[in-house]
Amino acid sequence: MKIGLFIPCFMNELYPDVCVATYKLLKNLNIDIDYPMSQTCCGQPMANSGCSKDIETLAKQFVETFKDYDYIVAPSGSCVAMVKDHYGVFFKDDADYNKVKTSIYEVCEFLHDVIKIDKFDVSFPHKVGLHNSCHGHRMLKLATPSELNIPYDSKLKNLLSLVKDIELVTLQREDECCGFGGTFSVTEEDISIAMGKDRIKDHLDSHAQIITGADMSCLMHMDGIINRNNENIKVMHIVEILAGVEK
């Protein structure tokens, strides 16, 4: 099984520790992982800004880079959703893209649905609140959206429950947006911050010590608000917890 690791560009620059934790998590599970050096941005920031020509260039580069892998794994639900749901307009009946589209997984989705892992040999003795990012939650179906009014299930919670000593807190609003939304946080700053504050308050009210999730962009947004307001809570990407990283 040949697996290519895709690392989002902003994580590579701002959160290299999370990228390393992703690699180590997969290697510790004896998964043969490769990091192709020709990879670039998936094009999501350009999509948010209406730069369609730039997206096409990056989309073709992505497919060319990853087309020969059996699976493509990334620590970002929004970037995976970008590839799966927004590249199609540039690839009409293209076999390479069709293969990439069906082979790319958010890392937790990969561990849960493909590897079907049943334990992690790590301990994390903290109270943890799970933030469900919009792209992962609704586009990748990592958890059940509340508006469907059906029994709730979460692949992320299922994985976290395999970690020793962890305490998952119950939030009032399991799947509310954090307000980041890429360039939305720039063009609609006040609304974005207000939504982020609401999300953090829900975790604080639930006595969480850590906010975790599968999208570092959401966690970055909330972390900025936390630091600005000196709130007593931290953020950690879910791969850091699953890999046994302590902060």
C-alpha positions in Angstrom: 0.0 0.0 0.0 1.6 3.2 -1.2 0.5 6.3 0.7 1.3 9.9 0.0 1.2 12.5 2.8 -0.2 15.9 1.8 0.7 18.7 4.2 -1.3 22.0 3.8 0.9 24.9 3.1 -0.1 27.1 6.1 0.5 24.1 8.4 3.9 23.6 6.9 4.9 27.2 7.6 3.1 27.8 10.9 2.5 24.5 12.6 5.4 22.2 11.6 5.0 20.3 14.9 1.5 19.1 13.8 2.9 18.0 10.5 5.6 16.0 12.2 3.1 14.5 14.6 1.0 13.4 11.6 4.0 11.6 10.1 5.0 10.0 13.4 1.4 8.9 14.1 1.2 7.0 10.8 4.8 5.6 11.0 4.1 4.4 14.6 1.2 2.4 13.2 3.6 0.8 10.7 2.1 2.6 7.8 4.4 3.1 4.9 4.2 6.8 4.2 5.9 9.0 1.6 6.1 12.8 1.4 6.4 13.9 -2.2 8.5 17.1 -2.4 6.7 18.4 -5.5 3.5 19.1 -3.6 2.2 22.7 -3.3 -0.9 24.5 -2.0 -4.2 22.8 -2.8 -5.6 26.1 -4.0 -8.2 26.7 -1.3 -7.1 30.3 -0.5 -7.3 31.2 -4.2 -10.8 29.6 -4.4 -11.9 31.7 -1.5 -10.7 34.8 -3.3 -12.0 34.0 -6.8 -8.7 33.4 -8.4 -9.8 30.5 -10.6 -6.8 30.5 -13.0 -4.5 30.0 -10.0 -6.7 27.1 -8.8 -6.4 25.3 -12.1 -2.6 25.4 -12.0 -2.5 24.1 -8.5 -5.1 21.5 -9.1 -3.2 20.0 -12.0 0.0 20.1 -10.0 -1.7 18.3 -7.1 -3.1 15.5 -9.4 0.3 15.1 -11.1 2.0 14.8 -7.8 -0.3 12.3 -6.1 -1.9 10.3 -9.0 0.3 7.2 -8.5 -0.4 6.7 -4.7 -2.9 4.2 -3.5 -4.1 6.6 -0.8 -3.5 10.3 -0.1 -3.7 11.4 3.5 -3.8 14.9 4.9 -4.3 16.4 8.4 -6.9 18.9 7.2 -10.6 18.3 6.3 -11.0 21.6 4.4 -8.0 20.8 2.1 -9.3 17.3 1.4 -12.8 18.7 0.7 -11.2 21.2 -1.7 -9.6 18.4 -3.7 -12.7 16.1 -3.7 -15.4 18.7 -4.3 -13.9 21.6 -6.2 -11.3 20.3 -8.7 -13.8 18.6 -10.9 -14.5 21.6 -13.1 -10.8 21.4 -14.3 -10.8 17.7 -15.1 -13.5 16.4 -17.5 -13.6 12.6 -17.4 -10.0 12.5 -16.3 -8.8 9.1 -15.0 -6.0 10.5 -12.9 -8.2 13.0 -11.1 -11.0 10.4 -10.6 -8.4 8.2 -8.9 -7.1 11.0 -6.7 -10.6 12.1 -5.8 -11.5 8.7 -4.5 -8.1 8.0 -2.9 -7.7 11.2 -0.7 -8.7 11.0 3.0 -8.5 13.3 6.0 -6.1 11.5 8.4 -8.8 10.6 11.0 -11.1 9.4 8.3 -8.3 7.2 7.0 -7.5 5.7 10.4 -11.2 5.1 11.1 -12.5 3.9 7.8 -9.5 2.3 6.0 -7.1 1.2 8.7 -10.0 0.6 11.2 -7.7 1.1 14.2 -9.0 -0.2 17.5 -6.5 1.2 20.0 -3.8 3.8 20.6 -1.0 3.1 23.1 -1.0 6.6 24.4 -2.4 8.4 27.5 -3.9 11.9 27.6 -5.2 12.7 31.1 -7.0 15.9 30.3 -10.6 17.2 29.7 -11.0 17.7 25.9 -13.6 19.4 23.9 -14.0 18.4 20.2 -14.6 21.1 17.6 -16.2 19.8 14.5 -15.0 21.9 11.5 -17.6 22.7 8.9 -15.9 21.1 5.9 -15.0 17.9 7.7 -18.3 17.7 9.4 -20.6 18.2 6.5 -18.6 17.6 3.3 -16.5 14.7 4.5 -19.1 13.4 6.9 -16.7 13.0 9.8 -19.7 13.4 12.1 -23.5 13.6 12.0 -24.8 17.2 11.4 -27.3 18.1 14.0 -29.8 19.5 11.5 -30.4 15.9 10.1 -32.0 15.0 13.5 -30.7 11.4 13.4 -28.5 9.5 16.0 -25.2 11.3 16.5 -21.9 9.6 15.5 -18.4 11.0 15.2 -15.4 9.4 13.7 -13.2 11.8 15.6 -14.8 11.0 18.9 -14.6 7.3 18.2 -10.8 7.7 17.7 -10.3 9.9 20.8 -12.2 7.3 22.9 -9.4 4.9 22.2 -6.9 7.1 24.0 -6.2 6.1 27.6 -7.3 8.5 30.5 -8.9 11.1 28.2 -12.1 12.8 29.3 -14.3 14.1 26.5 -16.5 16.9 27.6 -20.1 17.4 26.3 -20.6 20.7 24.5 -23.9 22.5 24.2 -23.5 22.9 20.4 -21.5 20.0 18.9 -21.3 21.3 15.4 -21.3 25.1 15.4 -18.9 27.0 13.1 -15.9 28.7 14.7 -16.2 31.7 12.3 -12.9 31.3 10.6 -13.9 30.5 7.0 -10.6 31.4 5.4 -10.8 34.9 4.0 -14.2 35.3 5.7 -12.2 36.1 8.9 -10.6 39.0 7.0 -13.6 40.4 5.1 -16.0 39.9 8.0 -13.7 40.3 11.0 -16.3 41.3 13.6 -18.6 38.4 12.9 -15.8 36.0 12.6 -14.4 36.9 16.1 -17.9 36.9 17.7 -18.4 33.4 16.4 -15.0 32.3 17.6 -15.7 33.7 21.1 -19.0 31.8 21.2 -17.2 28.6 20.3 -14.6 29.1 23.0 -17.2 29.9 25.6 -19.0 26.6 24.9 -15.7 24.8 25.7 -15.0 26.8 28.8 -18.5 26.3 30.1 -18.0 22.6 29.6 -14.7 22.8 31.7 -12.5 21.7 28.8 -8.8 22.1 29.2 -8.1 21.4 25.5 -9.9 22.2 22.3 -9.1 19.7 19.6 -10.2 19.2 16.0 -9.1 18.0 12.6 -8.6 21.4 11.0 -5.7 23.5 12.2 -7.2 26.6 10.6 -10.2 26.5 13.0 -7.9 25.9 15.9 -5.6 28.7 14.8 -8.5 31.1 14.7 -9.7 30.2 18.2 -6.1 30.2 19.5 -5.7 33.8 18.4 -8.8 34.8 20.3 -7.8 32.7 23.4 -4.4 34.4 23.5 -5.8 37.9 23.0 -8.2 37.4 25.9 -5.9 35.4 28.1 -8.4 32.5 28.4 -7.3 29.4 30.4 -7.6 26.8 27.6 -5.3 25.5 24.9 -5.8 24.1 21.4 -4.2 20.9 20.0 -4.7 19.2 16.6 -6.2 15.8 17.1 -3.2 14.0 15.6 -1.1 15.4 18.4 -3.3 13.7 21.0 -3.5 10.5 19.0 0.3 10.5 18.6 0.8 11.1 22.4 2.2 14.6 22.2 2.0 16.5 25.6 1.8 20.3 25.8 
